[in-house]
Amino acid sequence: MAQDHWKQRLAAGARRSQAELKQLAQRTDRGVRRALGQRSCIALTGFSGAGKSTLLTSLINQILNHQVQQAHGLWPEVQGRWLSARLKAPGGADHYPFIEQVRKLRAGHWPASTEGLSRCLLEVRLKPRHRLQDVRGRGYLSHEVEIWDYPGEWLMDLPLAKMSYGDWVADSYINFNNEPRNALAPDLYQRLLDLDPASPFDPLQFDALFNSYREFLMQAKASGLHIVNPGRFLLPGADAAEIPAFVPLLGAYGKAQNDAAPNSWWGEMSRRYAHYVAGFVRPFLEQVFLQVDHQLVLVDLLGSLGQGRQSLNELRRSLARVLQLFTYGQNGWLDKLVAPKVEQLTFIATKLDAVLPAQRAHMGDLMRALVAESVQLARFESTHVDHMELAAISCTRVGNRNGEAALITERGGEPAWLAHPPLPRGWPTDTDWAQLSGWATPQLTPPTLGDPLQTAWPNIHMGALISHLLRELNP
């Protein structure tokens, strides 16, 4: 039995070593191509529900229909030089399921939320500006655009990379004492407060406690909150046997636990927390966020407005906590090779098709107010910061109702009118919140979509986003 145990451990170690070597080889290749100006790495950053998968699917559709875009005079950055684009397999099992997402959209359903890390690789070919660029005589320059997608629930956990277990307990205590968390689970709050951190750990008691805590996390997410940890347990199929599970021992707040025994509640929870951060949070941070040079940060502003003041306030706090972890600056040749910095930071307000045209500029004003404090470090390090508002797939059109502009969408095959209160210009005041009271963001369904290889899907401002991205790979 002991021999079999050691054989299994050695085999598992060999598999991990092979995976790490493969990842190192991919990272080296990516760095060399980036240093030579042949590759760009982009991360789609955003909390769950922001529309990352929809945007990525639409982005691929628009680029693959480049001839239509050129005929309409779009993408002036590459006008006359664009030759072709294709979707490539990035290698490995983490390729973005573009075909599956297209099937869902064409069946009238939004793309499934991402449940793991996935990559999309687009190869773009351009005519050389002059002969010296075409040293191999191929008649084109090739540039690869790698785009990372991942669950928004993973993003919630990134701040833990800079926190000890004691820091996280203190953070959880402060959050628990603010509405609506306290009202969501008052019994759970009291149980976590009464539990003696120095008492012997009880596995059966923990299982019941964690199940209650996990239900609370799901309620918090459904209420529009974004500081929800551990975020991976919000995903379907998350198993405490594979992912270290832990809870905040709120009774330890403000008290030193230096003498806590390893078999105490504090010893067990701090050990599990450390394993979670080391095994899940930091590898994700290093594998994705320290490998990209452009961050697209998607924000569901309308969703937070519809869920109330607390949701929008927490969205601002959550973005600030995540954005401070990025490494900003301009990349030299060596930076691109081994440790790229974020040169471009683009904030995108999604679901613009649910906003009347006359008020779409308000979304940009609100976005700037939301991230004003968060982008100070990025601007200080000379990172270029942009703001955009778009609808990756537009589900509405503008009509006239009783002499006023209104939005029309399809519901059950029948036209339906949409209305919304005046949107705030900048950060909402008490008057703005009073006007938004009782309003919820409309739930739209995808329109009828054509073949993605033959038809450019309806959208709002996707051309501006693609032009922005193409500007970076225009040698």
Solvent accessible surface area in square Angstrom, and as a share of the most:
residue,aa,sasa,rsa
1,M,197,0.88
2,A,70,0.55
3,Q,127,0.57
4,D,75,0.39
5,H,93,0.41
6,W,142,0.50
7,K,119,0.50
8,Q,124,0.55
9,R,134,0.49
10,L,129,0.64
11,A,45,0.35
12,A,27,0.21
13,G,21,0.21
14,A,51,0.40
15,R,151,0.55
16,R,148,0.54
17,S,56,0.36
18,Q,124,0.55
19,A,61,0.47
20,E,114,0.51
21,L,119,0.59
22,K,113,0.48
23,Q,68,0.30
24,L,107,0.53
25,A,62,0.48
26,Q,55,0.25
27,R,74,0.27
28,T,72,0.42
29,D,68,0.35
30,R,13,0.05
31,G,1,0.01
32,V,65,0.37
33,R,84,0.31
34,R,7,0.02
35,A,14,0.11
36,L,110,0.55
37,G,41,0.39
38,Q,72,0.32
39,R,20,0.07
40,S,11,0.07
41,C,0,0.00
42,I,3,0.02
43,A,0,0.00
44,L,0,0.00
45,T,1,0.00
46,G,0,0.00
47,F,10,0.04
48,S,38,0.24
49,G,49,0.47
50,A,3,0.03
51,G,24,0.23
52,K,15,0.06
53,S,11,0.07
54,T,19,0.11
55,L,1,0.00
56,L,0,0.00
57,T,0,0.00
58,S,0,0.00
59,L,1,0.00
60,I,0,0.00
61,N,0,0.00
62,Q,5,0.02
63,I,11,0.06
64,L,31,0.15
65,N,9,0.04
66,H,25,0.11
67,Q,137,0.61
68,V,58,0.33
69,Q,10,0.05
70,Q,36,0.16
71,A,88,0.69
72,H,134,0.60
73,G,48,0.47
74,L,71,0.35
75,W,1,0.01
76,P,92,0.58
77,E,41,0.18
78,V,0,0.00
79,Q,93,0.41
80,G,54,0.52
81,R,28,0.10
82,W,20,0.07
83,L,68,0.34
84,S,44,0.28
85,A,16,0.13
86,R,126,0.46
87,L,66,0.33
88,K,56,0.24
89,A,89,0.69
90,P,21,0.13
91,G,34,0.33
92,G,44,0.43
93,A,104,0.81
94,D,37,0.19
95,H,98,0.44
96,Y,15,0.06
97,P,49,0.31
98,F,9,0.04
99,I,95,0.48
100,E,89,0.40
101,Q,9,0.04
102,V,10,0.06
103,R,150,0.55
104,K,82,0.35
105,L,0,0.00
106,R,123,0.45
107,A,69,0.53
108,G,30,0.29
109,H,116,0.52
110,W,93,0.33
111,P,16,0.10
112,A,49,0.38
113,S,86,0.55
114,T,23,0.13
115,E,110,0.49
116,G,29,0.28
117,L,31,0.15
118,S,9,0.06
119,R,8,0.03
120,C,3,0.02
121,L,10,0.05
122,L,0,0.00
123,E,10,0.05
124,V,2,0.01
125,R,72,0.26
126,L,2,0.01
127,K,96,0.41
128,P,33,0.21
129,R,131,0.48
130,H,100,0.45
131,R,223,0.81
132,L,149,0.74
133,Q,46,0.21
134,D,28,0.14
135,V,129,0.74
136,R,176,0.64
137,G,63,0.60
138,R,99,0.36
139,G,40,0.39
140,Y,40,0.15
141,L,31,0.16
142,S,31,0.20
143,H,14,0.06
144,E,11,0.05
145,V,12,0.07
146,E,0,0.00
147,I,1,0.01
148,W,5,0.02
149,D,0,0.00
150,Y,0,0.00
151,P,2,0.01
152,G,3,0.03
153,E,10,0.05
154,W,38,0.13
155,L,0,0.00
156,M,9,0.04
157,D,1,0.00
158,L,0,0.00
159,P,10,0.06
160,L,1,0.00
161,A,8,0.06
162,K,147,0.62
163,M,38,0.17
164,S,63,0.40
165,Y,10,0.04
166,G,31,0.30
167,D,74,0.39
168,W,3,0.01
169,V,3,0.02
170,A,33,0.26
171,D,23,0.12
172,S,11,0.07
173,Y,55,0.21
174,I,92,0.47
175,N,7,0.04
176,F,5,0.02
177,N,70,0.36
178,N,69,0.35
179,E,102,0.46
180,P,37,0.23
181,R,8,0.03
182,N,40,0.21
183,A,73,0.56
184,L,50,0.25
185,A,13,0.10
186,P,74,0.46
187,D,110,0.57
188,L,7,0.04
189,Y,26,0.10
190,Q,87,0.39
191,R,103,0.38
192,L,0,0.00
193,L,56,0.28
194,D,99,0.51
195,L,22,0.11
196,D,76,0.40
197,P,11,0.07
198,A,64,0.49
199,S,31,0.20
200,P,102,0.64
201,F,38,0.16
202,D,58,0.30
203,P,80,0.50
204,L,146,0.73
205,Q,85,0.38
206,F,7,0.03
207,D,79,0.41
208,A,56,0.43
209,L,6,0.03
210,F,8,0.03
211,N,88,0.45
212,S,32,0.21
213,Y,8,0.03
214,R,51,0.18
215,E,112,0.50
216,F,8,0.03
217,L,4,0.02
218,M,87,0.39
219,Q,86,0.38
220,A,1,0.01
221,K,62,0.26
222,A,78,0.61
223,S,40,0.26
224,G,4,0.04
225,L,2,0.01
226,H,27,0.12
227,I,12,0.06
228,V,2,0.01
229,N,8,0.04
230,P,0,0.00
231,G,0,0.00
232,R,14,0.05
233,F,0,0.00
234,L,17,0.08
235,L,21,0.11
236,P,100,0.63
237,G,77,0.74
238,A,15,0.12
239,D,63,0.33
240,A,55,0.43
241,A,93,0.72
242,E,133,0.60
243,I,24,0.12
244,P,30,0.19
245,A,2,0.02
246,F,0,0.00
247,V,0,0.00
248,P,0,0.00
249,L,0,0.00
250,L,1,0.01
251,G,12,0.11
252,A,5,0.04
253,Y,85,0.32
254,G,78,0.75
255,K,132,0.56
256,A,88,0.68
257,Q,34,0.15
258,N,141,0.72
259,D,144,0.74
260,A,28,0.21
261,A,45,0.35
262,P,119,0.75
263,N,104,0.54
264,S,1,0.01
265,W,2,0.01
266,W,40,0.14
267,G,14,0.13
268,E,24,0.11
269,M,0,0.00
270,S,29,0.19
271,R,114,0.42
272,R,52,0.19
273,Y,6,0.02
274,A,52,0.40
275,H,97,0.43
276,Y,0,0.00
277,V,4,0.02
278,A,60,0.46
279,G,45,0.43
280,F,59,0.25
281,V,1,0.00
282,R,104,0.38
283,P,54,0.34
284,F,9,0.04
285,L,20,0.10
286,E,81,0.36
287,Q,49,0.22
288,V,0,0.00
289,F,3,0.01
290,L,60,0.30
291,Q,12,0.05
292,V,1,0.00
293,D,15,0.08
294,H,1,0.00
295,Q,0,0.00
296,L,0,0.00
297,V,0,0.00
298,L,2,0.01
299,V,3,0.02
300,D,32,0.17
301,L,0,0.00
302,L,1,0.00
303,G,14,0.13
304,S,5,0.03
305,L,3,0.01
306,G,21,0.20
307,Q,94,0.42
308,G,21,0.20
309,R,112,0.41
310,Q,64,0.28
311,S,1,0.01
312,L,0,0.00
313,N,48,0.24
314,E,1,0.00
315,L,6,0.03
316,R,78,0.28
317,R,92,0.33
318,S,4,0.02
319,L,3,0.01
320,A,38,0.29
321,R,36,0.13
322,V,3,0.01
323,L,2,0.01
324,Q,110,0.49
325,L,14,0.07
326,F,8,0.03
327,T,66,0.38
328,Y,13,0.05
329,G,4,0.04
330,Q,95,0.42
331,N,19,0.10
332,G,37,0.36
333,W,152,0.53
334,L,112,0.56
335,D,39,0.20
336,K,58,0.25
337,L,44,0.22
338,V,95,0.55
339,A,57,0.44
340,P,8,0.05
341,K,60,0.26
342,V,2,0.01
343,E,35,0.15
344,Q,40,0.18
345,L,1,0.00
346,T,0,0.00
347,F,0,0.00
348,I,0,0.00
349,A,0,0.00
350,T,7,0.04
351,K,74,0.31
352,L,1,0.00
353,D,5,0.03
354,A,5,0.04
355,V,1,0.00
356,L,32,0.16
357,P,59,0.37
358,A,92,0.72
359,Q,30,0.13
360,R,45,0.16
361,A,61,0.47
362,H,29,0.13
363,M,1,0.01
364,G,2,0.02
365,D,44,0.23
366,L,2,0.01
367,M,0,0.00
368,R,115,0.42
369,A,27,0.21
370,L,2,0.01
371,V,1,0.00
372,A,47,0.37
373,E,138,0.62
374,S,17,0.11
375,V,4,0.02
376,Q,108,0.48
377,L,83,0.41
378,A,0,0.00
379,R,119,0.44
380,F,167,0.70
381,E,69,0.31
382,S,73,0.47
383,T,6,0.04
384,H,99,0.44
385,V,14,0.08
386,D,32,0.17
387,H,33,0.15
388,M,31,0.14
389,E,29,0.13
390,L,0,0.00
391,A,1,0.01
392,A,11,0.09
393,I,6,0.03
394,S,14,0.09
395,C,15,0.09
396,T,24,0.14
397,R,139,0.51
398,V,76,0.43
399,G,18,0.17
400,N,105,0.54
401,R,110,0.40
402,N,147,0.75
403,G,64,0.61
404,E,125,0.56
405,A,61,0.47
406,A,11,0.09
407,L,2,0.01
408,I,15,0.08
409,T,6,0.03
410,E,90,0.40
411,R,113,0.41
412,G,87,0.84
413,G,64,0.62
414,E,117,0.52
415,P,85,0.53
416,A,21,0.16
417,W,97,0.34
418,L,14,0.07
419,A,80,0.62
420,H,26,0.11
421,P,24,0.15
422,P,72,0.45
423,L,8,0.04
424,P,3,0.02
425,R,156,0.57
426,G,16,0.15
427,W,74,0.26
428,P,9,0.06
429,T,79,0.46
430,D,101,0.52
431,T,91,0.53
432,D,26,0.13
433,W,25,0.09
434,A,70,0.55
435,Q,87,0.39
436,L,6,0.03
437,S,87,0.56
438,G,88,0.85
439,W,33,0.12
440,A,72,0.56
441,T,22,0.13
442,P,28,0.18
443,Q,149,0.66
444,L,24,0.12
445,T,77,0.45
446,P,13,0.08
447,P,40,0.25
448,T,141,0.82
449,L,10,0.05
450,G,26,0.25
451,D,50,0.26
452,P,11,0.07
453,L,116,0.58
454,Q,141,0.63
455,T,57,0.33
456,A,31,0.24
457,W,2,0.01
458,P,65,0.41
459,N,47,0.24
460,I,23,0.12
461,H,93,0.41
462,M,0,0.00
463,G,21,0.20
464,A,54,0.42
465,L,0,0.00
466,I,1,0.01
467,S,13,0.09
468,H,9,0.04
469,L,12,0.06
470,L,3,0.01
471,R,131,0.48
472,E,62,0.28
473,L,7,0.03
474,N,39,0.20
475,P,65,0.41
